[in-house]
Amino acid sequence: MPSRSAVGANVSGMDEMVGKSVDNVVDSPVDKAVDKAADDAAHDAAGEAGHEQVLTGGNTTGVVRVGDTVHRAAGPWTPTIQRLLAHVRAAGMTEVPEPLGVDDRGREIVSYLPGDVPGWPAPTWLWSEDVLVEAGRLLRGFHDATAGFDRSDAAWRVPATEPAEVICHNDAAPYNMVFRDGRLVGLIDLDTASPGPRVLDLAYLAYRIAPFSGDAFAGVGYDVGHLEPMARLDTLTAAYGSPFRRVEVLRAMVGKLGDLAGWSVARADDGGPAELREHAAMYRADARRIAALADAEERG
């Protein structure tokens, strides 16, 4: 995720890679939200009238809420993602949106998951150990629920990564998670999902929530010195429930950041925002720092 200088600049790493939109976004930290009940009432009134309310924030384009549904631009991958959502929900993973087909304009429809998606600066509660554990368990639940998904004739927006153990979210991070009263209740924006190794998804989640990202505390007005990313990585991995070694997760993190940096530069070269080069520089700096941590672990 690029560095944030303003609240609500909710552009994810996969946004940069594929230019995707974001569904549910909160324009301010949850613990500083202003009259959310009034905002929900406005949404409800718009829905009752059949009106579309644009969901704003960062790189969001063409995503609207209509009552209890979200409509967004579809693509060749949409039928696959709709099937994936149905499969995962049938397996008991109801924390993802319900697939509802397409509307008369050809846009994808999914159910709206009520709650809050943390903006930037990040709210203090995001760094609680409870959230860390819930995030690890949620990601494991999602991965396990993708078992047995029929990949024949599947079209993916993001290429598969070997070993294709499960279907990865590919952008599992707090900005794609829904919270209510500080508790994790949903996982959204699955349009970039594709087959891949479990550790790749876990690594990116750790990058964002341990955290190891250079922009994690951009703009915050509170003390964050108490956080120990390596210890939090251990807690997250334990909550996920697979015996990945620290070095495995860190190496996967480095690879992911290299991909994000490459895509960011390619998009900038192709006419995208010039600031993408700054994002690429951050990813590369983070990758060097995390690679050094991995090297130290191996020397251990």
Summary of the structure (lengths in Angstrom):
residues: 300
radius of gyration: 18.4
end to end distance: 30.2
largest distance: 63.0
contacts: 993
relative contact order: 0.15
helix: 44%
strand: 11%
